[in-house]
Amino acid sequence: MAALLRMVANTYDGQTMTNVQAIIGRALSDRAFCEQLISNPEATLQANGIEPTPEMVDALKGLDADSVQKLAAAFGKESVAG
């Protein structure tokens, strides 16, 4: 996920980066959306106003919903502990 954010930061302008961050935040909190994003990243990103690069599509296809949910849980624990 961190590699995906770095790739996006190097590819898109500030507004698109904000949109991508919102989509990633939604994927962390909404499992159904996460599964949709992973299974059909190109269409899901386009439906949310982002024209994905082939590298972004490949990176998303390489994820799995369980790993994303574990990451979300880790963020939740960190923010509670912080």
N, C-alpha and C positions, 0 to 999 in steps of 0.2 A: 504494500500500500504506500509506503514511504517513497519507493522508487517511482511509483505512478505519479505521486504529487510532484516530485522533482522534474519528471518528464513534462508534466503539464505546465509547471512554472517556467520551463525553458521554451515552451511552444506557444502559449497563449498570452493575450493581454490581461490586464488586471481584472476587467469585468468578467471575462470568460473564466479566469481562475477562480473568482468568487463563486460563479455558477458551479464549477466543478467541485469546489469545496462543499457547497450546499448539497450536491448530489452524493458525495462521499459521506457526508453527515447523515443523509437520509438512508443510505445503504447500511450504515452502522446501526441505525435505530429501527429500521423497517426490513425485516427478513424477506418478505415477499418482494419488495422493491430490489433488495440485494440480489435475490435469485434471478429476477428479471434482468438486472444490469449485467450479471455474469453470463446468463444464457444467451442474451441478445444485446451486447453492449452497444453496437452501432446504432440500432434503432432506438434504444432507450436514451442514449446520449442525444441523438438528433431530436427526439421528442421533447427533450429538455433544453433545446437551443444550443447544443454544442456539436460542432462538426469534428468527429473524432479522427485521429490519425491512425494509420494501421498499427503503429506501435502501442497506442493506447488500447485499441481493441484487443491486441494480443495479450497485453498485461492484464486486462480485466478477465479475459477468458482463462488466464492462468490461476485465477483466484477460486476459492470455494467458499460457500456461504458459512460453513462452520468456522473457518479461520477468521472470516470477517466478524462473526459474532463474538468469537473469543477476543479479538482485538477490541471490540466495543466494550466488552465486559472489563477488560484490563483498563481501558480509559475510565470507565465508571469507578472502578476501585481506586485508581490513582487520584481522581478528582475528589473522592470522598476522603481519602487519606491526606490529601494536600491541604 
